Amino acid sequence: MSGAGGFNGVSREDFGGLPAVLGPVILVHGQGMVALVYGAGMAAEAARVLAQVRDAKVAHALGVLAGVFNQTSSQLCRMMGWTEEMLALCNRDIELAFAGAVAQATGPKIVLAS
């Protein structure tokens, strides 16, 4: 990683506002797919937090939002020709990118092969 908040000299703005750590994932899967999968993960985490609020109106609103998001994202995936397998691989690569960033941030480690 190089540059202020970028990847190989490319700024975060060049990734459509996605975290720069996702630069290599974008190169493999494309910005649209990465944005959708990353956004779905963020939305799922937000829904998890909101689900802890014990209020009928919040629960109903959360259900509506989840339904609309699922319908819209499913339609986009069909239009783009993205399969569940492709999305799963993208999700895996996003998780690995963030795991690698955490590993780099915590310093060098010795990895033993088994």
Biotite code that builds the C-alpha atoms (Angstrom):
import biotite.structure as struc

atoms = struc.array([
    struc.Atom([0.000, 0.000, 0.000], chain_id="A", res_id=1, res_name="MET", atom_name="CA", element="C"),
    struc.Atom([1.327, 3.430, -0.806], chain_id="A", res_id=2, res_name="SER", atom_name="CA", element="C"),
    struc.Atom([0.117, 6.975, -0.966], chain_id="A", res_id=3, res_name="GLY", atom_name="CA", element="C"),
    struc.Atom([-2.158, 8.763, 1.460], chain_id="A", res_id=4, res_name="ALA", atom_name="CA", element="C"),
    struc.Atom([-5.104, 6.431, 1.925], chain_id="A", res_id=5, res_name="GLY", atom_name="CA", element="C"),
    struc.Atom([-4.574, 4.734, -1.392], chain_id="A", res_id=6, res_name="GLY", atom_name="CA", element="C"),
    struc.Atom([-3.334, 1.570, -3.047], chain_id="A", res_id=7, res_name="PHE", atom_name="CA", element="C"),
    struc.Atom([-0.307, 1.715, -5.334], chain_id="A", res_id=8, res_name="ASN", atom_name="CA", element="C"),
    struc.Atom([-0.673, 5.484, -5.632], chain_id="A", res_id=9, res_name="GLY", atom_name="CA", element="C"),
    struc.Atom([-4.409, 5.365, -6.362], chain_id="A", res_id=10, res_name="VAL", atom_name="CA", element="C"),
    struc.Atom([-6.596, 7.444, -4.058], chain_id="A", res_id=11, res_name="SER", atom_name="CA", element="C"),
    struc.Atom([-9.694, 6.234, -2.233], chain_id="A", res_id=12, res_name="ARG", atom_name="CA", element="C"),
    struc.Atom([-11.808, 8.410, -4.531], chain_id="A", res_id=13, res_name="GLU", atom_name="CA", element="C"),
    struc.Atom([-10.662, 6.261, -7.444], chain_id="A", res_id=14, res_name="ASP", atom_name="CA", element="C"),
    struc.Atom([-12.322, 3.300, -5.722], chain_id="A", res_id=15, res_name="PHE", atom_name="CA", element="C"),
    struc.Atom([-15.712, 5.004, -5.620], chain_id="A", res_id=16, res_name="GLY", atom_name="CA", element="C"),
    struc.Atom([-15.390, 5.760, -1.919], chain_id="A", res_id=17, res_name="GLY", atom_name="CA", element="C"),
    struc.Atom([-14.574, 2.162, -0.981], chain_id="A", res_id=18, res_name="LEU", atom_name="CA", element="C"),
    struc.Atom([-11.737, 1.589, 1.493], chain_id="A", res_id=19, res_name="PRO", atom_name="CA", element="C"),
    struc.Atom([-8.366, 1.553, -0.272], chain_id="A", res_id=20, res_name="ALA", atom_name="CA", element="C"),
    struc.Atom([-7.565, -1.849, 1.245], chain_id="A", res_id=21, res_name="VAL", atom_name="CA", element="C"),
    struc.Atom([-10.097, -3.215, -1.250], chain_id="A", res_id=22, res_name="LEU", atom_name="CA", element="C"),
    struc.Atom([-8.027, -2.034, -4.225], chain_id="A", res_id=23, res_name="GLY", atom_name="CA", element="C"),
    struc.Atom([-6.724, -5.499, -5.103], chain_id="A", res_id=24, res_name="PRO", atom_name="CA", element="C"),
    struc.Atom([-10.228, -6.968, -4.719], chain_id="A", res_id=25, res_name="VAL", atom_name="CA", element="C"),
    struc.Atom([-11.633, -4.322, -7.073], chain_id="A", res_id=26, res_name="ILE", atom_name="CA", element="C"),
    struc.Atom([-8.995, -5.236, -9.649], chain_id="A", res_id=27, res_name="LEU", atom_name="CA", element="C"),
    struc.Atom([-10.144, -8.877, -9.545], chain_id="A", res_id=28, res_name="VAL", atom_name="CA", element="C"),
    struc.Atom([-13.924, -8.566, -9.184], chain_id="A", res_id=29, res_name="HIS", atom_name="CA", element="C"),
    struc.Atom([-14.710, -5.060, -10.431], chain_id="A", res_id=30, res_name="GLY", atom_name="CA", element="C"),
    struc.Atom([-15.854, -2.007, -8.544], chain_id="A", res_id=31, res_name="GLN", atom_name="CA", element="C"),
    struc.Atom([-19.578, -2.696, -8.947], chain_id="A", res_id=32, res_name="GLY", atom_name="CA", element="C"),
    struc.Atom([-19.477, -6.165, -7.441], chain_id="A", res_id=33, res_name="MET", atom_name="CA", element="C"),
    struc.Atom([-17.159, -5.126, -4.619], chain_id="A", res_id=34, res_name="VAL", atom_name="CA", element="C"),
    struc.Atom([-19.377, -2.135, -3.820], chain_id="A", res_id=35, res_name="ALA", atom_name="CA", element="C"),
    struc.Atom([-22.465, -4.353, -3.683], chain_id="A", res_id=36, res_name="LEU", atom_name="CA", element="C"),
    struc.Atom([-20.882, -7.090, -1.555], chain_id="A", res_id=37, res_name="VAL", atom_name="CA", element="C"),
    struc.Atom([-19.164, -4.603, 0.778], chain_id="A", res_id=38, res_name="TYR", atom_name="CA", element="C"),
    struc.Atom([-22.383, -2.571, 1.081], chain_id="A", res_id=39, res_name="GLY", atom_name="CA", element="C"),
    struc.Atom([-24.388, -5.709, 1.829], chain_id="A", res_id=40, res_name="ALA", atom_name="CA", element="C"),
    struc.Atom([-21.968, -6.563, 4.613], chain_id="A", res_id=41, res_name="GLY", atom_name="CA", element="C"),
    struc.Atom([-22.224, -3.083, 6.076], chain_id="A", res_id=42, res_name="MET", atom_name="CA", element="C"),
    struc.Atom([-26.026, -3.189, 5.810], chain_id="A", res_id=43, res_name="ALA", atom_name="CA", element="C"),
    struc.Atom([-26.125, -6.588, 7.539], chain_id="A", res_id=44, res_name="ALA", atom_name="CA", element="C"),
    struc.Atom([-24.021, -5.241, 10.403], chain_id="A", res_id=45, res_name="GLU", atom_name="CA", element="C"),
    struc.Atom([-26.254, -2.169, 10.727], chain_id="A", res_id=46, res_name="ALA", atom_name="CA", element="C"),
    struc.Atom([-29.331, -4.419, 10.715], chain_id="A", res_id=47, res_name="ALA", atom_name="CA", element="C"),
    struc.Atom([-27.770, -6.583, 13.431], chain_id="A", res_id=48, res_name="ARG", atom_name="CA", element="C"),
    struc.Atom([-27.280, -3.514, 15.630], chain_id="A", res_id=49, res_name="VAL", atom_name="CA", element="C"),
    struc.Atom([-30.772, -2.174, 14.930], chain_id="A", res_id=50, res_name="LEU", atom_name="CA", element="C"),
    struc.Atom([-32.307, -5.578, 15.637], chain_id="A", res_id=51, res_name="ALA", atom_name="CA", element="C"),
    struc.Atom([-31.180, -5.164, 19.247], chain_id="A", res_id=52, res_name="GLN", atom_name="CA", element="C"),
    struc.Atom([-33.658, -2.294, 19.646], chain_id="A", res_id=53, res_name="VAL", atom_name="CA", element="C"),
    struc.Atom([-36.843, -3.797, 21.024], chain_id="A", res_id=54, res_name="ARG", atom_name="CA", element="C"),
    struc.Atom([-39.422, -1.652, 19.289], chain_id="A", res_id=55, res_name="ASP", atom_name="CA", element="C"),
    struc.Atom([-42.169, -2.815, 16.921], chain_id="A", res_id=56, res_name="ALA", atom_name="CA", element="C"),
    struc.Atom([-41.812, 0.207, 14.605], chain_id="A", res_id=57, res_name="LYS", atom_name="CA", element="C"),
    struc.Atom([-38.045, -0.289, 14.336], chain_id="A", res_id=58, res_name="VAL", atom_name="CA", element="C"),
    struc.Atom([-38.512, -4.010, 13.653], chain_id="A", res_id=59, res_name="ALA", atom_name="CA", element="C"),
    struc.Atom([-41.078, -3.282, 10.934], chain_id="A", res_id=60, res_name="HIS", atom_name="CA", element="C"),
    struc.Atom([-38.908, -0.602, 9.313], chain_id="A", res_id=61, res_name="ALA", atom_name="CA", element="C"),
    struc.Atom([-35.914, -2.924, 9.427], chain_id="A", res_id=62, res_name="LEU", atom_name="CA", element="C"),
    struc.Atom([-37.932, -5.659, 7.714], chain_id="A", res_id=63, res_name="GLY", atom_name="CA", element="C"),
    struc.Atom([-39.027, -3.259, 4.969], chain_id="A", res_id=64, res_name="VAL", atom_name="CA", element="C"),
    struc.Atom([-35.465, -2.040, 4.402], chain_id="A", res_id=65, res_name="LEU", atom_name="CA", element="C"),
    struc.Atom([-34.107, -5.586, 4.302], chain_id="A", res_id=66, res_name="ALA", atom_name="CA", element="C"),
    struc.Atom([-36.780, -6.682, 1.824], chain_id="A", res_id=67, res_name="GLY", atom_name="CA", element="C"),
    struc.Atom([-36.185, -3.754, -0.519], chain_id="A", res_id=68, res_name="VAL", atom_name="CA", element="C"),
    struc.Atom([-32.410, -4.151, -0.319], chain_id="A", res_id=69, res_name="PHE", atom_name="CA", element="C"),
    struc.Atom([-32.615, -7.879, -1.033], chain_id="A", res_id=70, res_name="ASN", atom_name="CA", element="C"),
    struc.Atom([-34.985, -7.415, -3.955], chain_id="A", res_id=71, res_name="GLN", atom_name="CA", element="C"),
    struc.Atom([-32.930, -4.602, -5.488], chain_id="A", res_id=72, res_name="THR", atom_name="CA", element="C"),
    struc.Atom([-29.560, -6.295, -5.030], chain_id="A", res_id=73, res_name="SER", atom_name="CA", element="C"),
    struc.Atom([-30.900, -9.614, -6.383], chain_id="A", res_id=74, res_name="SER", atom_name="CA", element="C"),
    struc.Atom([-32.219, -7.831, -9.454], chain_id="A", res_id=75, res_name="GLN", atom_name="CA", element="C"),
    struc.Atom([-28.865, -6.091, -9.987], chain_id="A", res_id=76, res_name="LEU", atom_name="CA", element="C"),
    struc.Atom([-26.993, -9.380, -9.679], chain_id="A", res_id=77, res_name="CYS", atom_name="CA", element="C"),
    struc.Atom([-29.236, -10.987, -12.293], chain_id="A", res_id=78, res_name="ARG", atom_name="CA", element="C"),
    struc.Atom([-28.777, -8.022, -14.644], chain_id="A", res_id=79, res_name="MET", atom_name="CA", element="C"),
    struc.Atom([-25.002, -8.137, -14.231], chain_id="A", res_id=80, res_name="MET", atom_name="CA", element="C"),
    struc.Atom([-24.855, -11.923, -14.613], chain_id="A", res_id=81, res_name="GLY", atom_name="CA", element="C"),
    struc.Atom([-23.258, -12.397, -11.182], chain_id="A", res_id=82, res_name="TRP", atom_name="CA", element="C"),
    struc.Atom([-23.705, -15.856, -9.726], chain_id="A", res_id=83, res_name="THR", atom_name="CA", element="C"),
    struc.Atom([-23.849, -16.751, -6.038], chain_id="A", res_id=84, res_name="GLU", atom_name="CA", element="C"),
    struc.Atom([-20.432, -18.365, -6.432], chain_id="A", res_id=85, res_name="GLU", atom_name="CA", element="C"),
    struc.Atom([-18.944, -15.165, -7.873], chain_id="A", res_id=86, res_name="MET", atom_name="CA", element="C"),
    struc.Atom([-20.414, -13.119, -5.026], chain_id="A", res_id=87, res_name="LEU", atom_name="CA", element="C"),
    struc.Atom([-19.143, -15.599, -2.430], chain_id="A", res_id=88, res_name="ALA", atom_name="CA", element="C"),
    struc.Atom([-15.617, -15.403, -3.858], chain_id="A", res_id=89, res_name="LEU", atom_name="CA", element="C"),
    struc.Atom([-15.780, -11.618, -3.801], chain_id="A", res_id=90, res_name="CYS", atom_name="CA", element="C"),
    struc.Atom([-16.969, -11.691, -0.191], chain_id="A", res_id=91, res_name="ASN", atom_name="CA", element="C"),
    struc.Atom([-14.122, -14.043, 0.732], chain_id="A", res_id=92, res_name="ARG", atom_name="CA", element="C"),
    struc.Atom([-11.584, -11.736, -0.918], chain_id="A", res_id=93, res_name="ASP", atom_name="CA", element="C"),
    struc.Atom([-13.008, -8.716, 0.906], chain_id="A", res_id=94, res_name="ILE", atom_name="CA", element="C"),
    struc.Atom([-12.703, -10.528, 4.235], chain_id="A", res_id=95, res_name="GLU", atom_name="CA", element="C"),
    struc.Atom([-9.131, -11.576, 3.396], chain_id="A", res_id=96, res_name="LEU", atom_name="CA", element="C"),
    struc.Atom([-8.226, -8.011, 2.398], chain_id="A", res_id=97, res_name="ALA", atom_name="CA", element="C"),
    struc.Atom([-9.409, -6.661, 5.733], chain_id="A", res_id=98, res_name="PHE", atom_name="CA", element="C"),
    struc.Atom([-7.745, -9.522, 7.611], chain_id="A", res_id=99, res_name="ALA", atom_name="CA", element="C"),
    struc.Atom([-4.480, -8.726, 5.815], chain_id="A", res_id=100, res_name="GLY", atom_name="CA", element="C"),
    struc.Atom([-4.797, -5.042, 6.711], chain_id="A", res_id=101, res_name="ALA", atom_name="CA", element="C"),
    struc.Atom([-5.291, -5.949, 10.364], chain_id="A", res_id=102, res_name="VAL", atom_name="CA", element="C"),
    struc.Atom([-2.294, -8.306, 10.256], chain_id="A", res_id=103, res_name="ALA", atom_name="CA", element="C"),
    struc.Atom([-0.143, -5.562, 8.708], chain_id="A", res_id=104, res_name="GLN", atom_name="CA", element="C"),
    struc.Atom([-1.324, -3.039, 11.281], chain_id="A", res_id=105, res_name="ALA", atom_name="CA", element="C"),
    struc.Atom([-0.438, -5.275, 14.211], chain_id="A", res_id=106, res_name="THR", atom_name="CA", element="C"),
    struc.Atom([3.113, -5.872, 13.021], chain_id="A", res_id=107, res_name="GLY", atom_name="CA", element="C"),
    struc.Atom([5.168, -8.766, 11.735], chain_id="A", res_id=108, res_name="PRO", atom_name="CA", element="C"),
    struc.Atom([4.400, -12.282, 12.841], chain_id="A", res_id=109, res_name="LYS", atom_name="CA", element="C"),
    struc.Atom([6.068, -15.643, 12.495], chain_id="A", res_id=110, res_name="ILE", atom_name="CA", element="C"),
    struc.Atom([3.814, -18.101, 10.702], chain_id="A", res_id=111, res_name="VAL", atom_name="CA", element="C"),
    struc.Atom([4.559, -21.775, 11.176], chain_id="A", res_id=112, res_name="LEU", atom_name="CA", element="C"),
    struc.Atom([3.561, -24.171, 8.459], chain_id="A", res_id=113, res_name="ALA", atom_name="CA", element="C"),
    struc.Atom([2.003, -27.399, 9.666], chain_id="A", res_id=114, res_name="SER", atom_name="CA", element="C"),
])
